Amino acid sequence: MKLGYVRTVDIDADILVKSEQLIKLNNVKCDEIVEEQAERIGDCIADRLSSGDTLVITNLNILGKMTGENIEYIDGLLNKGISIDILDLGLIEAQESRAYELLQTFYRYEKSCLKERLLTAKKVAKQKEGFKEGRPRLYTEEQIEEGLKLLENHSYSEAAKICGISVATLNREKKKREKAMKEME
């Protein structure tokens, strides 16, 4: 069976785009065409297909926005013996197909570009005055000091409540300082 699939994200999706997809799917003579309005392709489509069937879509973004997710979905279909005909890319019948290799190459390239952009942005940020790597601290050093002093006469929960910090932070800081004291001995 050749199952055509049309997906729109919202109600106000461009009717022209949807009708173009339907025309393309009718031109390749799909046995059935399923229209769905969803953020991502549902499992119901994979459940309707069995080994030897073909899922036909007009372009890759019909499956989803992220290339990695698309590859995972395609892998799942291929493992069930279902082929995917992406009209913009070509027929993918096995993990060794040219279109599938192209898709995986593009995914690796996409990841590489993202990694490079992140590293570049991090280098630029490090050059700025006052840069601190990592998450900003939730509590000031004064709050922690006050909480540790209050532990002499109060419970962890009371000290944490008075200082406005969490019990876990208070406990962690106390253990950290006790460990540092032991190492100094």
C-alpha positions in Angstrom: 0.0 0.0 0.0 1.1 3.5 -0.8 0.0 5.9 2.0 0.2 9.6 1.3 0.5 11.9 4.3 -0.3 15.6 4.6 0.3 17.4 7.9 -0.6 20.9 8.8 0.4 22.6 12.1 -2.4 24.9 12.7 -6.0 25.6 11.5 -4.9 28.7 9.6 -2.3 26.7 7.5 -2.0 28.0 4.0 -4.7 26.2 2.0 -2.7 26.6 -1.2 0.3 24.7 0.4 -2.0 21.9 1.6 -3.7 21.7 -1.8 -0.3 21.5 -3.6 0.7 18.7 -1.3 -2.5 16.8 -2.1 -2.0 17.3 -5.9 1.6 16.0 -5.6 0.4 12.9 -3.7 -2.4 12.3 -6.1 0.1 12.5 -9.0 2.2 9.6 -7.5 -1.0 7.6 -7.2 -1.2 7.0 -3.5 -3.7 4.3 -2.5 -4.8 6.4 0.4 -4.1 10.0 1.7 -4.2 10.9 5.3 -4.5 14.5 6.4 -3.6 15.4 10.0 -3.3 18.6 12.0 -0.6 18.1 14.5 2.8 19.5 15.7 4.5 16.2 14.8 3.7 13.1 12.9 1.8 10.6 15.1 2.3 7.0 15.7 -1.1 6.3 14.2 0.5 6.6 10.7 3.2 4.0 11.5 0.5 1.7 12.9 -1.5 1.8 9.7 1.5 0.7 7.7 3.1 -2.8 7.5 6.1 -4.4 6.0 6.3 -3.7 2.2 4.2 -0.5 2.4 5.4 2.9 1.5 4.8 6.2 3.3 4.7 9.1 0.8 5.3 12.7 1.9 6.1 15.8 -0.2 9.0 17.0 1.8 11.0 16.2 4.9 9.5 18.9 7.1 6.2 17.1 7.0 7.8 14.5 9.4 9.0 17.1 11.9 11.2 20.2 12.4 14.3 18.5 13.7 16.5 16.4 11.4 17.5 14.1 14.3 13.9 13.3 15.1 13.2 12.7 11.4 16.0 10.2 11.2 14.8 8.4 14.3 11.3 8.2 12.8 12.6 7.0 9.4 14.7 4.4 11.2 11.7 3.1 13.0 9.8 2.7 9.7 12.7 1.1 7.9 13.1 -1.4 10.8 9.5 -2.4 10.2 10.2 -2.9 6.5 8.3 0.2 5.5 9.9 2.4 2.8 9.5 6.2 2.7 9.2 8.2 -0.5 10.1 11.9 0.2 9.1 13.5 -3.1 11.8 16.2 -2.7 14.6 13.7 -1.8 13.7 10.4 -3.3 12.7 6.9 -2.2 14.3 5.5 1.0 13.9 1.7 1.1 16.9 0.8 3.4 19.4 2.5 5.6 21.9 2.1 2.7 19.9 4.2 0.2 21.4 7.3 -1.2 18.7 9.6 0.0 19.1 8.2 3.6 22.8 8.7 3.5 22.3 12.2 2.3 19.9 12.9 5.1 22.4 11.5 7.7 25.2 13.5 6.2 23.1 16.7 6.4 22.2 15.9 10.0 25.9 15.5 10.9 26.7 18.8 9.1 23.8 20.5 11.0 25.2 19.2 14.4 28.7 20.3 13.4 27.5 23.8 12.5 25.5 24.1 15.8 28.5 23.0 17.8 30.7 25.5 16.0 28.3 28.4 16.6 28.0 27.5 20.3 31.8 27.4 20.7 32.2 30.7 18.9 29.5 32.4 21.0 31.1 31.0 24.1 34.6 32.4 23.1 33.0 35.9 22.5 31.2 35.8 25.8 34.4 34.8 27.7 36.1 38.0 26.4 33.4 40.2 28.0 34.1 41.8 31.3 32.6 40.0 34.3 31.9 36.7 32.4 31.2 33.7 34.6 30.8 30.3 33.2 27.9 28.1 34.3 24.6 28.9 35.9 24.4 32.0 38.2 24.2 31.3 41.9 20.7 31.4 43.4 21.9 32.5 46.8 24.4 35.0 47.9 27.4 34.1 50.0 25.9 36.2 52.9 22.7 34.1 52.9 24.8 30.9 53.0 27.0 32.2 55.8 24.0 33.4 57.8 22.4 30.0 57.4 25.5 28.1 58.5 25.7 30.3 61.6 22.1 29.7 62.4 22.7 26.0 62.4 24.4 26.3 65.7 21.0 27.1 67.4 18.4 26.0 64.8 17.4 23.1 62.7 18.2 22.9 59.0 14.7 23.7 58.0 14.4 26.7 60.4 17.8 28.1 59.3 16.9 27.7 55.7 13.6 29.4 56.1 15.1 32.3 58.0 17.8 32.9 55.4 15.6 32.2 52.4 17.7 29.3 51.0 16.9 25.7 50.5 17.7 23.0 53.0 19.6 21.1 50.3 21.8 24.1 49.6 22.5 24.5 53.3 23.3 20.9 53.7 25.6 20.8 50.7 27.5 23.9 51.8 28.0 22.5 55.3 29.4 19.3 53.9 31.6 21.1 51.4 33.1 23.2 54.2 33.5 20.2 56.5 35.4 18.4 53.8 37.6 21.4 53.1 38.4 21.6 56.8 39.4 17.9 56.9 41.6 18.4 53.9 43.4 21.3 55.5 44.3 19.2 58.6 
